[in-house]
């Protein structure tokens, strides 16, 4: 069986081929709705190199071993499936120059499903559809990433240290920055892996070797205990706050003490800063709200003050309550009930939800890092907040499921406690005023196209 796909890329052949040679390209090319785990990968695409990963196939995870060959930079490379779900799989990646200096990537896949003619009859159509969804997503990510990197091509590549790199946002940010040619290091709590670009710290006990973080151009801190991972006991609420404030303060004080300080320090924050504000439109100039989430965000941002006082350009990315990613976060928790037709309004559904697509989250952070002069707080939200009732309706439409059965807040309380009620019923109509003033161009301004892109459910 044969499948072909062409992607038009807004840059030259050399740049596009080099993008694929970076390790982060694997993460960026994987369909955003599939929780793919990379087991091992060789550092190049040269003949004989391998990449091993696991991916979901219904209720089980299958292993795929791909071995590269046909390495001909910057024109082509190939890979064969050595182990996986197909009887055979041969993929040719060809990079062809267009007349205007841009290029196109032509993917050609020759594959066979198990059981021969019977397999083609039973599964051929569904397999072809799944492959097409995958390559459509790959093409979208590739063209967007290349275009975003091209915007700042004139600026020198940076040496970047990231804390919280294993989280939902961190994984994608590391991969995106890597494909742009930046030197990305991870700040981790565990023992660093041999040969990996990792540094160790122990924020819970206030330990960070200052000499190890000398010489970075940018430091990004995304870490902290998950807000929506567990019920909010008193101990959990204290951990959520201290895991953010103590680690941020440690980093800020350490960076401030360096002889060669980083140019920029980007610290994650959240729109929980504004609290439960009903229909009020909230911009970065709006006052802080009241309650636990507001208090946490206020303390979180204040912990970075030593870096700011030392002259380091300090940024706070106040991220939306829902970053659209099908593999986790708020949307990940919504998908199962929504697919079962139980994803209706919570209460009356009039509370405002501010959201952002994963790609816009990553691209906005990159835009802030690379734009000299910008500092302070920025709302990382899409321009169009929606009421929760509309969010449920649009998600149901994309999934082709009903979305009218309401869930009372009391039911949320029983299942998830105070955490669930706060996260699902608080209202935050947040506007990305400063981001738009900075000239940031959103990939997704409205909800339905963003959800379709995230879930691979294009019309």
Secondary structure, DSSP 8 states (H G I E B T S, - for coil): -EEEEEEEESS-HHHHHHHHHSTHHHHHHS-TTS--EEEEE-S--STT-EEEEEEEETTEEEEEEEEEEEEETTTEEEEEEEESSSSEEEEEEEEEE-TTS-EEEEEEEEEE-TTHHHHHHHHHHHHHHHHHHHHHHHHHHHHHHHHHHHHTTTS---EEEEESTTSHHHHHHHHHHHHTT-EEEEEESS---TTSSEEE-BGGGTB--GGGGTT-SEEEE-----SSSS---HHHHHHHHHHHHHHHHHHHHHHHH-SS--SEEEEEEEGGGG---TT-EE-TTS----SHHHHHHHHHHHTTHHHHHTT-EEEEEEE-SEEE-TTSHHHHHHHHHHHTT----BTTS-SEE-EEEHHHHHHHHHHHHHSTT--EEEEE--S--EEHHHHHHHHHHHHT------B-HHHHHHHHHHHHHHHHH---EE--HHHHHTT---S--SHHHHHHHHHT---
